């Protein structure tokens, strides 16, 4: 079953990859890069990603504590 899911996801990603735009430059990215605003965009994405990782870490610790509390009853 796991192999089937993995094969499906691999096929799905290759299907979407075939519709990707050519890498001759995107106007929006070129404009952001030339004005220096690309660093702001990358910084915001990194902060959001790190916040999401921190949230998942805290959530995992809370769930582990609840599981241990329930196991010890």
PDB file of N, CA, C and O in Angstrom:
ATOM      1  N   UNK A   1       0.814  -1.193   0.000  1.00  0.00           N
ATOM      2  CA  UNK A   1       0.000   0.000   0.000  1.00  0.00           C
ATOM      3  C   UNK A   1       0.863   1.265   0.000  1.00  0.00           C
ATOM      4  O   UNK A   1       0.568   2.225  -0.713  1.00  0.00           O
ATOM      5  N   UNK A   2       1.941   1.259   0.813  1.00  0.00           N
ATOM      6  CA  UNK A   2       2.821   2.418   0.863  1.00  0.00           C
ATOM      7  C   UNK A   2       3.506   2.646  -0.475  1.00  0.00           C
ATOM      8  O   UNK A   2       3.695   3.787  -0.898  1.00  0.00           O
ATOM      9  N   UNK A   3       3.878   1.554  -1.141  1.00  0.00           N
ATOM     10  CA  UNK A   3       4.529   1.688  -2.447  1.00  0.00           C
ATOM     11  C   UNK A   3       3.567   2.280  -3.469  1.00  0.00           C
ATOM     12  O   UNK A   3       3.966   3.056  -4.337  1.00  0.00           O
ATOM     13  N   UNK A   4       2.306   1.908  -3.358  1.00  0.00           N
ATOM     14  CA  UNK A   4       1.304   2.431  -4.279  1.00  0.00           C
ATOM     15  C   UNK A   4       1.112   3.936  -4.070  1.00  0.00           C
ATOM     16  O   UNK A   4       1.018   4.696  -5.034  1.00  0.00           O
ATOM     17  N   UNK A   5       1.055   4.353  -2.818  1.00  0.00           N
ATOM     18  CA  UNK A   5       0.901   5.781  -2.521  1.00  0.00           C
ATOM     19  C   UNK A   5       2.128   6.550  -2.991  1.00  0.00           C
ATOM     20  O   UNK A   5       2.004   7.628  -3.572  1.00  0.00           O
ATOM     21  N   UNK A   6       3.315   5.996  -2.740  1.00  0.00           N
ATOM     22  CA  UNK A   6       4.539   6.649  -3.179  1.00  0.00           C
ATOM     23  C   UNK A   6       4.596   6.763  -4.698  1.00  0.00           C
ATOM     24  O   UNK A   6       4.994   7.799  -5.232  1.00  0.00           O
ATOM     25  N   UNK A   7       4.207   5.722  -5.378  1.00  0.00           N
ATOM     26  CA  UNK A   7       4.188   5.739  -6.839  1.00  0.00           C
ATOM     27  C   UNK A   7       3.182   6.771  -7.353  1.00  0.00           C
ATOM     28  O   UNK A   7       3.455   7.481  -8.321  1.00  0.00           O
ATOM     29  N   UNK A   8       2.027   6.850  -6.705  1.00  0.00           N
ATOM     30  CA  UNK A   8       1.018   7.836  -7.102  1.00  0.00           C
ATOM     31  C   UNK A   8       1.547   9.255  -6.920  1.00  0.00           C
ATOM     32  O   UNK A   8       1.395  10.091  -7.810  1.00  0.00           O
ATOM     33  N   UNK A   9       2.171   9.533  -5.767  1.00  0.00           N
ATOM     34  CA  UNK A   9       2.708  10.871  -5.522  1.00  0.00           C
ATOM     35  C   UNK A   9       3.831  11.209  -6.495  1.00  0.00           C
ATOM     36  O   UNK A   9       3.932  12.346  -6.954  1.00  0.00           O
ATOM     37  N   UNK A  10       4.664  10.244  -6.808  1.00  0.00           N
ATOM     38  CA  UNK A  10       5.730  10.465  -7.773  1.00  0.00           C
ATOM     39  C   UNK A  10       5.163  10.787  -9.150  1.00  0.00           C
ATOM     40  O   UNK A  10       5.647  11.690  -9.833  1.00  0.00           O
ATOM     41  N   UNK A  11       4.150  10.057  -9.549  1.00  0.00           N
ATOM     42  CA  UNK A  11       3.511  10.327 -10.831  1.00  0.00           C
ATOM     43  C   UNK A  11       2.823  11.672 -10.858  1.00  0.00           C
ATOM     44  O   UNK A  11       2.854  12.374 -11.869  1.00  0.00           O
ATOM     45  N   UNK A  12       2.200  12.036  -9.745  1.00  0.00           N
ATOM     46  CA  UNK A  12       1.512  13.318  -9.658  1.00  0.00           C
ATOM     47  C   UNK A  12       2.496  14.473  -9.744  1.00  0.00           C
ATOM     48  O   UNK A  12       2.235  15.456 -10.438  1.00  0.00           O
ATOM     49  N   UNK A  13       3.624  14.369  -9.048  1.00  0.00           N
ATOM     50  CA  UNK A  13       4.607  15.442  -9.107  1.00  0.00           C
ATOM     51  C   UNK A  13       5.235  15.554 -10.491  1.00  0.00           C
ATOM     52  O   UNK A  13       5.494  16.659 -10.967  1.00  0.00           O
ATOM     53  N   UNK A  14       5.481  14.423 -11.138  1.00  0.00           N
ATOM     54  CA  UNK A  14       6.051  14.498 -12.486  1.00  0.00           C
ATOM     55  C   UNK A  14       5.033  15.068 -13.475  1.00  0.00           C
ATOM     56  O   UNK A  14       5.408  15.733 -14.441  1.00  0.00           O
ATOM     57  N   UNK A  15       3.753  14.808 -13.234  1.00  0.00           N
ATOM     58  CA  UNK A  15       2.708  15.357 -14.087  1.00  0.00           C
ATOM     59  C   UNK A  15       2.670  16.879 -13.964  1.00  0.00           C
ATOM     60  O   UNK A  15       2.599  17.580 -14.974  1.00  0.00           O
ATOM     61  N   UNK A  16       2.716  17.396 -12.734  1.00  0.00           N
ATOM     62  CA  UNK A  16       2.695  18.841 -12.548  1.00  0.00           C
ATOM     63  C   UNK A  16       3.998  19.481 -12.996  1.00  0.00           C
ATOM     64  O   UNK A  16       4.000  20.631 -13.437  1.00  0.00           O
ATOM     65  N   UNK A  17       5.094  18.765 -12.892  1.00  0.00           N
ATOM     66  CA  UNK A  17       6.380  19.311 -13.333  1.00  0.00           C
ATOM     67  C   UNK A  17       6.381  19.543 -14.841  1.00  0.00           C
ATOM     68  O   UNK A  17       7.063  20.443 -15.331  1.00  0.00           O
ATOM     69  N   UNK A  18       5.628  18.740 -15.571  1.00  0.00           N
ATOM     70  CA  UNK A  18       5.593  18.911 -17.020  1.00  0.00           C
ATOM     71  C   UNK A  18       4.899  20.205 -17.429  1.00  0.00           C
ATOM     72  O   UNK A  18       5.097  20.683 -18.546  1.00  0.00           O
ATOM     73  N   UNK A  19       4.083  20.781 -16.535  1.00  0.00           N
ATOM     74  CA  UNK A  19       3.402  22.036 -16.822  1.00  0.00           C
ATOM     75  C   UNK A  19       4.161  23.240 -16.294  1.00  0.00           C
ATOM     76  O   UNK A  19       3.655  24.360 -16.374  1.00  0.00           O
ATOM     77  N   UNK A  20       5.340  23.049 -15.766  1.00  0.00           N
ATOM     78  CA  UNK A  20       6.115  24.159 -15.200  1.00  0.00           C
ATOM     79  C   UNK A  20       6.525  25.120 -16.301  1.00  0.00           C
ATOM     80  O   UNK A  20       6.680  24.743 -17.462  1.00  0.00           O
ATOM     81  N   UNK A  21       6.696  26.367 -15.902  1.00  0.00           N
ATOM     82  CA  UNK A  21       7.102  27.378 -16.861  1.00  0.00           C
ATOM     83  C   UNK A  21       8.581  27.229 -17.175  1.00  0.00           C
ATOM     84  O   UNK A  21       9.350  26.760 -16.336  1.00  0.00           O
ATOM     85  N   UNK A  22       8.983  27.621 -18.367  1.00  0.00           N
ATOM     86  CA  UNK A  22      10.410  27.570 -18.683  1.00  0.00           C
ATOM     87  C   UNK A  22      11.194  28.535 -17.800  1.00  0.00           C
ATOM     88  O   UNK A  22      10.663  29.553 -17.355  1.00  0.00           O
ATOM     89  N   UNK A  23      12.441  28.212 -17.555  1.00  0.00           N
ATOM     90  CA  UNK A  23      13.242  29.007 -16.610  1.00  0.00           C
ATOM     91  C   UNK A  23      14.011  30.119 -17.319  1.00  0.00           C
ATOM     92  O   UNK A  23      15.214  30.274 -17.110  1.00  0.00           O
ATOM     93  N   UNK A  24      13.319  30.892 -18.158  1.00  0.00           N
ATOM     94  CA  UNK A  24      13.980  32.004 -18.830  1.00  0.00           C
ATOM     95  C   UNK A  24      13.819  33.310 -18.054  1.00  0.00           C
ATOM     96  O   UNK A  24      14.157  34.377 -18.567  1.00  0.00           O
ATOM     97  N   UNK A  25      13.313  33.240 -16.842  1.00  0.00           N
ATOM     98  CA  UNK A  25      13.168  34.421 -15.996  1.00  0.00           C
ATOM     99  C   UNK A  25      11.723  34.843 -15.880  1.00  0.00           C
ATOM    100  O   UNK A  25      11.003  34.925 -16.876  1.00  0.00           O
ATOM    101  N   UNK A  26      11.311  35.106 -14.680  1.00  0.00           N
ATOM    102  CA  UNK A  26       9.959  35.570 -14.429  1.00  0.00           C
ATOM    103  C   UNK A  26      10.033  37.075 -14.184  1.00  0.00           C
ATOM    104  O   UNK A  26      10.874  37.545 -13.418  1.00  0.00           O
ATOM    105  N   UNK A  27       9.161  37.812 -14.828  1.00  0.00           N
ATOM    106  CA  UNK A  27       9.227  39.269 -14.756  1.00  0.00           C
ATOM    107  C   UNK A  27       9.097  39.782 -13.328  1.00  0.00           C
ATOM    108  O   UNK A  27       9.810  40.703 -12.929  1.00  0.00           O
ATOM    109  N   UNK A  28       8.181  39.186 -12.551  1.00  0.00           N
ATOM    110  CA  UNK A  28       7.982  39.644 -11.182  1.00  0.00           C
ATOM    111  C   UNK A  28       9.246  39.402 -10.354  1.00  0.00           C
ATOM    112  O   UNK A  28       9.684  40.282  -9.613  1.00  0.00           O
ATOM    113  N   UNK A  29       9.822  38.227 -10.480  1.00  0.00           N
ATOM    114  CA  UNK A  29      11.028  37.910  -9.721  1.00  0.00           C
ATOM    115  C   UNK A  29      12.198  38.778 -10.161  1.00  0.00           C
ATOM    116  O   UNK A  29      13.006  39.204  -9.336  1.00  0.00           O
ATOM    117  N   UNK A  30      12.288  39.035 -11.447  1.00  0.00           N
ATOM    118  CA  UNK A  30      13.361  39.905 -11.939  1.00  0.00           C
ATOM    119  C   UNK A  30      13.207  41.317 -11.395  1.00  0.00           C
ATOM    120  O   UNK A  30      14.194  41.956 -11.028  1.00  0.00           O
ATOM    121  N   UNK A  31      11.963  41.809 -11.340  1.00  0.00           N
ATOM    122  CA  UNK A  31      11.715  43.147 -10.794  1.00  0.00           C
ATOM    123  C   UNK A  31      12.045  43.225  -9.316  1.00  0.00           C
ATOM    124  O   UNK A  31      12.650  44.195  -8.859  1.00  0.00           O
ATOM    125  N   UNK A  32      11.645  42.193  -8.560  1.00  0.00           N
ATOM    126  CA  UNK A  32      11.957  42.176  -7.130  1.00  0.00           C
ATOM    127  C   UNK A  32      13.459  42.074  -6.892  1.00  0.00           C
ATOM    128  O   UNK A  32      14.001  42.698  -5.979  1.00  0.00           O
ATOM    129  N   UNK A  33      14.111  41.289  -7.717  1.00  0.00           N
ATOM    130  CA  UNK A  33      15.560  41.116  -7.561  1.00  0.00           C
ATOM    131  C   UNK A  33      16.302  42.405  -7.883  1.00  0.00           C
ATOM    132  O   UNK A  33      17.266  42.754  -7.201  1.00  0.00           O
ATOM    133  N   UNK A  34      15.865  43.108  -8.908  1.00  0.00           N
ATOM    134  CA  UNK A  34      16.565  44.333  -9.300  1.00  0.00           C
ATOM    135  C   UNK A  34      16.369  45.458  -8.289  1.00  0.00           C
ATOM    136  O   UNK A  34      17.247  46.307  -8.129  1.00  0.00           O
ATOM    137  N   UNK A  35      15.225  45.471  -7.607  1.00  0.00           N
ATOM    138  CA  UNK A  35      14.984  46.533  -6.622  1.00  0.00           C
ATOM    139  C   UNK A  35      15.434  46.127  -5.224  1.00  0.00           C
ATOM    140  O   UNK A  35      15.385  46.942  -4.303  1.00  0.00           O
ATOM    141  N   UNK A  36      15.866  44.898  -5.052  1.00  0.00           N
ATOM    142  CA  UNK A  36      16.344  44.444  -3.750  1.00  0.00           C
ATOM    143  C   UNK A  36      15.246  43.970  -2.821  1.00  0.00           C
ATOM    144  O   UNK A  36      15.525  43.624  -1.673  1.00  0.00           O
ATOM    145  N   UNK A  37      14.012  43.943  -3.280  1.00  0.00           N
ATOM    146  CA  UNK A  37      12.891  43.527  -2.433  1.00  0.00           C
ATOM    147  C   UNK A  37      12.779  42.011  -2.311  1.00  0.00           C
ATOM    148  O   UNK A  37      12.013  41.510  -1.489  1.00  0.00           O
ATOM    149  N   UNK A  38      13.532  41.285  -3.116  1.00  0.00           N
ATOM    150  CA  UNK A  38      13.479  39.827  -3.050  1.00  0.00           C
ATOM    151  C   UNK A  38      13.938  39.344  -1.681  1.00  0.00           C
ATOM    152  O   UNK A  38      13.485  38.306  -1.200  1.00  0.00           O
ATOM    153  N   UNK A  39      14.843  40.101  -1.051  1.00  0.00           N
ATOM    154  CA  UNK A  39      15.325  39.714   0.268  1.00  0.00           C
ATOM    155  C   UNK A  39      14.219  39.841   1.313  1.00  0.00           C
ATOM    156  O   UNK A  39      14.170  39.060   2.263  1.00  0.00           O
ATOM    157  N   UNK A  40      13.344  40.808   1.142  1.00  0.00           N
ATOM    158  CA  UNK A  40      12.206  40.957   2.050  1.00  0.00           C
ATOM    159  C   UNK A  40      11.264  39.775   1.889  1.00  0.00           C
ATOM    160  O   UNK A  40      10.775  39.225   2.875  1.00  0.00           O
ATOM    161  N   UNK A  41      11.012  39.392   0.663  1.00  0.00           N
ATOM    162  CA  UNK A  41      10.123  38.265   0.389  1.00  0.00           C
ATOM    163  C   UNK A  41      10.703  36.985   0.980  1.00  0.00           C
ATOM    164  O   UNK A  41       9.992  36.224   1.637  1.00  0.00           O
ATOM    165  N   UNK A  42      11.986  36.747   0.751  1.00  0.00           N
ATOM    166  CA  UNK A  42      12.631  35.542   1.285  1.00  0.00           C
ATOM    167  C   UNK A  42      12.625  35.560   2.804  1.00  0.00           C
ATOM    168  O   UNK A  42      12.414  34.522   3.431  1.00  0.00           O
ATOM    169  N   UNK A  43      12.851  36.715   3.403  1.00  0.00           N
ATOM    170  CA  UNK A  43      12.846  36.831   4.863  1.00  0.00           C
ATOM    171  C   UNK A  43      11.468  36.508   5.440  1.00  0.00           C
ATOM    172  O   UNK A  43      11.360  35.780   6.426  1.00  0.00           O
ATOM    173  N   UNK A  44      10.433  37.043   4.834  1.00  0.00           N
ATOM    174  CA  UNK A  44       9.073  36.784   5.318  1.00  0.00           C
ATOM    175  C   UNK A  44       8.726  35.304   5.184  1.00  0.00           C
ATOM    176  O   UNK A  44       8.131  34.724   6.092  1.00  0.00           O
ATOM    177  N   UNK A  45       9.087  34.696   4.076  1.00  0.00           N
ATOM    178  CA  UNK A  45       8.816  33.268   3.891  1.00  0.00           C
ATOM    179  C   UNK A  45       9.572  32.442   4.933  1.00  0.00           C
ATOM    180  O   UNK A  45       9.027  31.479   5.472  1.00  0.00           O
ATOM    181  N   UNK A  46      10.815  32.809   5.218  1.00  0.00           N
ATOM    182  CA  UNK A  46      11.601  32.082   6.226  1.00  0.00           C
ATOM    183  C   UNK A  46      10.993  32.234   7.613  1.00  0.00           C
ATOM    184  O   UNK A  46      10.940  31.264   8.369  1.00  0.00           O
ATOM    185  N   UNK A  47      10.534  33.431   7.962  1.00  0.00           N
ATOM    186  CA  UNK A  47       9.920  33.650   9.277  1.00  0.00           C
ATOM    187  C   UNK A  47       8.637  32.825   9.405  1.00  0.00           C
ATOM    188  O   UNK A  47       8.395  32.211  10.445  1.00  0.00           O
ATOM    189  N   UNK A  48       7.828  32.809   8.369  1.00  0.00           N
ATOM    190  CA  UNK A  48       6.601  32.018   8.396  1.00  0.00           C
ATOM    191  C   UNK A  48       6.934  30.533   8.526  1.00  0.00           C
ATOM    192  O   UNK A  48       6.301  29.825   9.309  1.00  0.00           O
ATOM    193  N   UNK A  49       7.907  30.064   7.777  1.00  0.00           N
ATOM    194  CA  UNK A  49       8.294  28.656   7.831  1.00  0.00           C
ATOM    195  C   UNK A  49       8.826  28.291   9.215  1.00  0.00           C
ATOM    196  O   UNK A  49       8.462  27.247   9.757  1.00  0.00           O
ATOM    197  N   UNK A  50       9.680  29.133   9.795  1.00  0.00           N
ATOM    198  CA  UNK A  50      10.209  28.853  11.128  1.00  0.00           C
ATOM    199  C   UNK A  50       9.106  28.896  12.182  1.00  0.00           C
ATOM    200  O   UNK A  50       9.127  28.103  13.123  1.00  0.00           O
ATOM    201  N   UNK A  51       8.160  29.793  12.042  1.00  0.00           N
ATOM    202  CA  UNK A  51       7.019  29.833  12.952  1.00  0.00           C
ATOM    203  C   UNK A  51       6.182  28.580  12.869  1.00  0.00           C
ATOM    204  O   UNK A  51       5.727  28.063  13.890  1.00  0.00           O
ATOM    205  N   UNK A  52       5.977  28.090  11.671  1.00  0.00           N
ATOM    206  CA  UNK A  52       5.225  26.850  11.473  1.00  0.00           C
ATOM    207  C   UNK A  52       5.955  25.669  12.101  1.00  0.00           C
ATOM    208  O   UNK A  52       5.327  24.827  12.742  1.00  0.00           O
ATOM    209  N   UNK A  53       7.270  25.597  11.927  1.00  0.00           N
ATOM    210  CA  UNK A  53       8.059  24.519  12.520  1.00  0.00           C
ATOM    211  C   UNK A  53       8.001  24.602  14.043  1.00  0.00           C
ATOM    212  O   UNK A  53       7.859  23.577  14.710  1.00  0.00           O
ATOM    213  N   UNK A  54       8.110  25.809  14.603  1.00  0.00           N
ATOM    214  CA  UNK A  54       8.036  25.980  16.056  1.00  0.00           C
ATOM    215  C   UNK A  54       6.661  25.561  16.573  1.00  0.00           C
ATOM    216  O   UNK A  54       6.565  24.904  17.609  1.00  0.00           O
ATOM    217  N   UNK A  55       5.605  25.933  15.865  1.00  0.00           N
ATOM    218  CA  UNK A  55       4.250  25.547  16.260  1.00  0.00           C
ATOM    219  C   UNK A  55       4.102  24.028  16.269  1.00  0.00           C
ATOM    220  O   UNK A  55       3.529  23.469  17.204  1.00  0.00           O
ATOM    221  N   UNK A  56       4.611  23.360  15.243  1.00  0.00           N
ATOM    222  CA  UNK A  56       4.523  21.902  15.193  1.00  0.00           C
ATOM    223  C   UNK A  56       5.322  21.259  16.322  1.00  0.00           C
ATOM    224  O   UNK A  56       4.896  20.248  16.881  1.00  0.00           O
ATOM    225  N   UNK A  57       6.470  21.830  16.663  1.00  0.00           N
ATOM    226  CA  UNK A  57       7.287  21.305  17.750  1.00  0.00           C
ATOM    227  C   UNK A  57       6.547  21.419  19.084  1.00  0.00           C
ATOM    228  O   UNK A  57       6.518  20.466  19.862  1.00  0.00           O
ATOM    229  N   UNK A  58       5.951  22.582  19.347  1.00  0.00           N
ATOM    230  CA  UNK A  58       5.205  22.780  20.596  1.00  0.00           C
ATOM    231  C   UNK A  58       3.990  21.868  20.646  1.00  0.00           C
ATOM    232  O   UNK A  58       3.681  21.297  21.692  1.00  0.00           O
ATOM    233  N   UNK A  59       3.313  21.732  19.538  1.00  0.00           N
ATOM    234  CA  UNK A  59       2.145  20.865  19.469  1.00  0.00           C
ATOM    235  C   UNK A  59       2.527  19.410  19.723  1.00  0.00           C
ATOM    236  O   UNK A  59       1.804  18.692  20.414  1.00  0.00           O
ATOM    237  N   UNK A  60       3.644  18.973  19.177  1.00  0.00           N
ATOM    238  CA  UNK A  60       4.118  17.613  19.394  1.00  0.00           C
ATOM    239  C   UNK A  60       4.433  17.374  20.869  1.00  0.00           C
ATOM    240  O   UNK A  60       4.106  16.319  21.411  1.00  0.00           O
ATOM    241  N   UNK A  61       5.065  18.347  21.517  1.00  0.00           N
ATOM    242  CA  UNK A  61       5.378  18.208  22.939  1.00  0.00           C
ATOM    243  C   UNK A  61       4.100  18.122  23.769  1.00  0.00           C
ATOM    244  O   UNK A  61       4.030  17.321  24.701  1.00  0.00           O
ATOM    245  N   UNK A  62       3.088  18.931  23.452  1.00  0.00           N
ATOM    246  CA  UNK A  62       1.833  18.883  24.191  1.00  0.00           C
ATOM    247  C   UNK A  62       1.130  17.541  24.012  1.00  0.00           C
ATOM    248  O   UNK A  62       0.599  16.979  24.969  1.00  0.00           O
ATOM    249  N   UNK A  63       1.131  17.040  22.801  1.00  0.00           N
ATOM    250  CA  UNK A  63       0.492  15.749  22.531  1.00  0.00           C
ATOM    251  C   UNK A  63       1.242  14.634  23.253  1.00  0.00           C
ATOM    252  O   UNK A  63       0.618  13.723  23.798  1.00  0.00           O
ATOM    253  N   UNK A  64       2.567  14.695  23.263  1.00  0.00           N
ATOM    254  CA  UNK A  64       3.357  13.684  23.968  1.00  0.00           C
ATOM    255  C   UNK A  64       3.052  13.710  25.463  1.00  0.00           C
ATOM    256  O   UNK A  64       2.925  12.658  26.089  1.00  0.00           O
ATOM    257  N   UNK A  65       2.934  14.913  26.038  1.00  0.00           N
ATOM    258  CA  UNK A  65       2.594  15.029  27.463  1.00  0.00           C
ATOM    259  C   UNK A  65       1.228  14.438  27.747  1.00  0.00           C
ATOM    260  O   UNK A  65       1.051  13.738  28.743  1.00  0.00           O
ATOM    261  N   UNK A  66       0.262  14.709  26.888  1.00  0.00           N
ATOM    262  CA  UNK A  66      -1.081  14.156  27.071  1.00  0.00           C
ATOM    263  C   UNK A  66      -1.069  12.630  26.951  1.00  0.00           C
ATOM    264  O   UNK A  66      -1.753  11.942  27.708  1.00  0.00           O
ATOM    265  N   UNK A  67      -0.300  12.108  26.008  1.00  0.00           N
ATOM    266  CA  UNK A  67      -0.202  10.658  25.852  1.00  0.00           C
ATOM    267  C   UNK A  67       0.418  10.021  27.078  1.00  0.00           C
ATOM    268  O   UNK A  67      -0.058   8.990  27.553  1.00  0.00           O
ATOM    269  N   UNK A  68       1.479  10.625  27.596  1.00  0.00           N
ATOM    270  CA  UNK A  68       2.134  10.084  28.802  1.00  0.00           C
ATOM    271  C   UNK A  68       1.205  10.167  30.005  1.00  0.00           C
ATOM    272  O   UNK A  68       1.169   9.242  30.817  1.00  0.00           O
ATOM    273  N   UNK A  69       0.464  11.243  30.134  1.00  0.00           N
ATOM    274  CA  UNK A  69      -0.482  11.383  31.246  1.00  0.00           C
ATOM    275  C   UNK A  69      -1.554  10.313  31.162  1.00  0.00           C
ATOM    276  O   UNK A  69      -1.928   9.721  32.175  1.00  0.00           O
ATOM    277  N   UNK A  70      -2.049  10.064  29.960  1.00  0.00           N
ATOM    278  CA  UNK A  70      -3.084   9.057  29.766  1.00  0.00           C
ATOM    279  C   UNK A  70      -2.540   7.645  29.996  1.00  0.00           C
ATOM    280  O   UNK A  70      -3.249   6.773  30.500  1.00  0.00           O
ATOM    281  N   UNK A  71      -1.281   7.430  29.624  1.00  0.00           N
ATOM    282  CA  UNK A  71      -0.660   6.114  29.806  1.00  0.00           C
ATOM    283  C   UNK A  71      -0.432   5.810  31.287  1.00  0.00           C
ATOM    284  O   UNK A  71      -0.541   4.658  31.708  1.00  0.00           O
ATOM    285  N   UNK A  72      -0.121   6.827  32.066  1.00  0.00           N
ATOM    286  CA  UNK A  72       0.176   6.631  33.486  1.00  0.00           C
ATOM    287  C   UNK A  72      -1.075   6.485  34.350  1.00  0.00           C
ATOM    288  O   UNK A  72      -0.956   6.126  35.522  1.00  0.00           O
ATOM    289  N   UNK A  73      -2.242   6.742  33.829  1.00  0.00           N
ATOM    290  CA  UNK A  73      -3.473   6.587  34.619  1.00  0.00           C
ATOM    291  C   UNK A  73      -3.774   5.154  34.920  1.00  0.00           C
ATOM    292  O   UNK A  73      -4.774   4.857  35.574  1.00  0.00           O
TER     293      UNK A  73
END
